[in-house]
Amino acid sequence: MSPSEENTPEEQKLTAGSRGRAPKAKSLDSDSSNAEAIQWGSPDHIPVACFSTDDVGIIKSWNEAMTKLTGRAAQDVIGEKAWKTFYEKRQRMVHDEAIDDEKQSTGNIDIMDSEGGLRSYAVQGSPILQDGEVVGASVIFQDGKDSPEDCLIKALSNSNSNHSQANVMYADVDEKIIYVNDTAVKVLLAVEDDLAAYLPGFRVRDVMGGSIHRYHKDPERIKKMLQALGPDDILKGEITPGDFVFKHQTHAVFDDQGDKLGYVVEWTDATEQLKSENASARLTSALEGTSTAFMMCDRDLMITYVNPATMKLLEENISVFKVAYPGFDISHI
């Protein structure tokens, strides 16, 4: 594709897909897509072959594993339409499905081997989101080999974590984050600026590929704890940047031979919950210490709390209450 080449009507139709989105004309010098602010980088930290495209199917990143698989270097394919990289004739690919349907999609890509034969590879495409907008897609190859990296990627892709309501991240055996589900991305984007006040330079786009220990106060201690995790172990903890409290639990993923593949981290923003619990604890403490009798009841007028001052008042006047309320029993309050 030359720097001034624009999408043909057929390419626009191919990319627009079922959503009816009208793609914009593209050039390599002036990118006007939704992805213009993305820092694509090079996903060489991911051990399996993968590449990414913008929202009209132009390749934006291509890792070393892709170069080994295809024999084509990143500088030769970045800026090219993905379909042109793999096929002579235009056809719809898995990244198109992921972009148009805004969800994970699976398919196959054929690649010519060193002997001139075609080999079909299973691939998974996932939409890339920024501020709730689809700005591209990532494509991961799964060639059927049983390497630890492949097994990990397959285990993760089969877990439906991208549609989970929980915040989920995956880290490889070197403890680098290789996957963040949509729910976690949305939560982090909502508090990105606030977190940056406590974690200078924090940006959601930098989470992928970073160390799982980036924001731990004592990384070496956590490393030892992770490395000691067995198949049935769960590591729980909290990260407290500023006023935020993130509770997390981590377990290790193993293959059938017992080799560790990586880690699954599930976490929640417990900030508001703990604020509420702390406020309730402070109120309870105040009521426990006051000399004023105090009771609480629910909407059905069932008593749910009686402070010590109330109990003292009832005990000192038990005879009066029994006269007024025959059968009155203080233990049944």
N, C-alpha and C positions, 0 to 999 in steps of 0.2 A: 504494500500500500504506500503510495507516495504521500508526502506531507500535505498535499492539497486535496487528496481524494476524499469524496464524501460517500455516505451510504447510498446505495441504489435503492429504488422503491422496493425491490424484492428483499433486500437486506433489512430495510425498515420493517417490512411486514413480518419477516422471520423473527426479528428481535422483539417486536411489540407483543406478539403472542396473544393469549386469551384475555389479557387485561386491557387491550386496546390502548396501551400507552403509546404516545407518539414520540419515537426516539428523535433526538436532534442530530443534525448533520455533524460529522466529526472530522477533525484533522488532528495530526499529531502535534501541531504547534499550538492549537487553541482548542482545549477540551472543555466543552460546555455541558457535560453530563452532570448528573447528580453526584458523581464521584470526584469532582474537581478538587475537593479539599482533602481527599484521602492521601495519606502517606503510605504507599503500598509496600515499600521495602522489599526484601528478599527472604522468603520463608525457608532459608537453608537449615534452620533449627529443626524443621519437621523431617523425620527420617524417611518418609515415603514420598513418592513422586506426587507433586501437586503444583497447580498454577491457579492464578486468579484473573478475572476479567472485570472490566467496568460494566455498567448497566446496558451497554450496546454490544457486548461481546468482544471488546478489544483486550488482548492480553496485557496485563499490568505487572504480573510477577510470575517468575518461573524458577523453581529451585534447582539445586544441584542434582537432586535425584531425578528430576525431569530430563536434565541434560544427559545423564547416564542412560536413562531409559530410551530416549529418542535420538540421541546423537546431535541434538541441536542446542546451541548455547542460548542463554537468556537474551543476549544482545541481538540475536538473529530473529527472535519471535516477538519480543515485547513491542507493542504498537501495531501488531498484526491481528486481523480478525482470527479468532480461535479456529473457526471451521477451515480457514485457508491453511492453517498450520498442519492439520491432520488429513484433509481431504482435497481432492481436486475439484469436486463439485460442492456447491453450497448445500448444507443440510443442518437440520435442527439438532442441537447437542444438549447434554445434560445441564450445562450452565444456563442455557436459554430457559429450560424448564424451571430451574431453581429461581431465576429472576422473575419470570412471568407469574409463577404460582406462589412466590414468596414463601417457599418451604423447601425442605430437603427433597432431592430427586436422585434416582439411580438410573444407570444406563451402562453403555459400553462404548469404548473408543478403540478403533483398530490402529495398530502401529506396525510398521514394517520392520522386521528383524534384520540382523546382519546378513542373512542368507537370502533376503529378498522376499520372504514369506510374511503374511500378515498374521499378527497375533491379537486377539481380542482381550481387552482388559476391562474388568468391572470397575466402574467409577461412581463416586458419589458427589453430587453438587449441592452446595449450601449457599443460601443468599447471604450477602454481607450487608448489614444494616448500619446506618448512621442517622441518629436522631429520628428513628422510626421509618426512615426512607431507605428503600433498596438501592444500593449504589453499585452493586456488582455481585459476583459469585466466586466461591472457591471450589476447586475440583480436586478430589483426592483419588489416586489410583489404588486399586486393590488387585494385585496380580495373582493371588491365590497361594503365594508362598507362605510358609508358616514361621516367618521370622517374628521375633518378639514385637517389633514395631508394627508389622501388619496385623498381628493378633490383637494388639491394643487398639488400633484404629477400627478394626472390625467390631471388637467388643463395644467400643464407644458408640459407633454408628448404629448398632442394633439396640441401643438402650432407650431410644426415643427421648433422650435428655433435652433435645432442642425444644421439645414441646412441653417439657415438665414445668410445673408451677414453682418448683424449687430453683434456687440459684445454684448452678452446677458448673464446675470447672474440671478439666482434666490436665494432668501433668504427666510427662513421660518419665522414664526411669532416672533421667538426669535432673528431674524436678523442674523442668521448664514447662510453662503452660502452653498447651497445644490446642485447647478448645475451651470456649466459653459459650454457654447456651444463651438463647435470646432473652430469657427472663433475667439472667444476671446482667447482661449488657444494658437492658432497660433500667434496672435498678441503679447500676453504676453511673449511667449517663445522667440520671435524675439528680445525683448528688456529686457529680464530677467537680464542679467549681468549689463546693464546700470542702470536699476531700483535699483538693489542691492547696487549700489554706493550711492544712496540717501536714500534707505530704507534698512538698514543693516539686512541681513538674509533673504531678500525676495527671495522666490522660488515659481514658479508657482504651484508645487505640493502641497504647503501648503495653497493655496487659498481655495480649497474645505474644508468645515468644519470650516473655520475661520470666525470671525465676519466681518460683512459688514462695521464695523467702524474701522477696524484695522489700516487704513492709514488716517483716518480723523483727522484733527488738533483739532477739538472740538467735540468729539463723543457725549457728552451729548446733545449738541444743535441739532445735526442731529437726534438723537434718538427721541427727542420731535417732530421734524418736521415730521418724518416718522410716528410716532404714531398718528399724527393729520391728516394724509392723508385720504381723503374720496374716494368713488368709482370713482369720476370724476376728482380727483386732480392729478397733475403731479409735482414732485419736480425736479427742474433743478439745476445743480451746476457744479463745476470744482474741480478736484484734481490736485495739482501742485507739484509733487515730483521733485525737482531739475529743470532741463530745460524742463521737460515733462509737457504737459497740456492734461488732460483727461476730456472731457466734458461728463456729464452723465445726464440721466433723469430717475426718478423712479416713478412707480405707484404701488398701493396696489392691491392685488387680494382678492376678497370676494366670499363667497359661496352664495347659494340662500337665506339663512337666514340672510345674512348681516354680518356674522362673518368674520373677517379678517383672511386670510390663509397665507399670506406672501407678498413678494415684487418681482417685476420684474425690473431689472436694465439694461438699454441699454446705452452703452457708446462708445465713439469714441476717438481715439488718434488724437487730434487736434493740435499737436505740430507743424508739418510742415505747416499746413494751417495758423496758427497764425503767424508763422515766416514770411510767404509770405505776409500776411496782414500788419504786422508791417513794413516790408521793403517797401511795397507800400505806407504806410502812411508816412514813413520818406521821401520817394522820393517826394510825393505830397507836403509835408511840405516845403521841400527844394525848389521845383519849385515855390510854392506860394510866397516864400520870396525873390526869386532872382530878380534882375533888368533886367535880360536877357529875351527877348521875347522867349516863348517856346510853341509849339503846338504838339499834338499827333494826329495820324490818324490810322485807322485800315487798313487791307489788301485791302479793297475796296476804300481806300483813303478818307474815311469819317472822318471828324474831330471829335475826341472823347474827347479832352481836350485842353483848352486854359488857360494859366496862366494869372494872373493880369497884368503882364508887357506887354503881347501881347495885351490885351484889351486897355491898356493905349496908346500903340503905334498906334493902329487902330483909337481910338477916336481922338488923336492929329492930325492924317493925314487923317481924313475921307474924306475931299474934294478931296484929291489926288486919293484915292481909287475909288471915285465915277466917276471921270473923266476917269480913266483907266478901270473901270468895271461898266458901266451904270447899275443902279438898285441895286448897292451894298448896303446891309443892315447889319449893324453890329450885329443886334439882331438875325440874322439867321446864324451866324457862327457855 
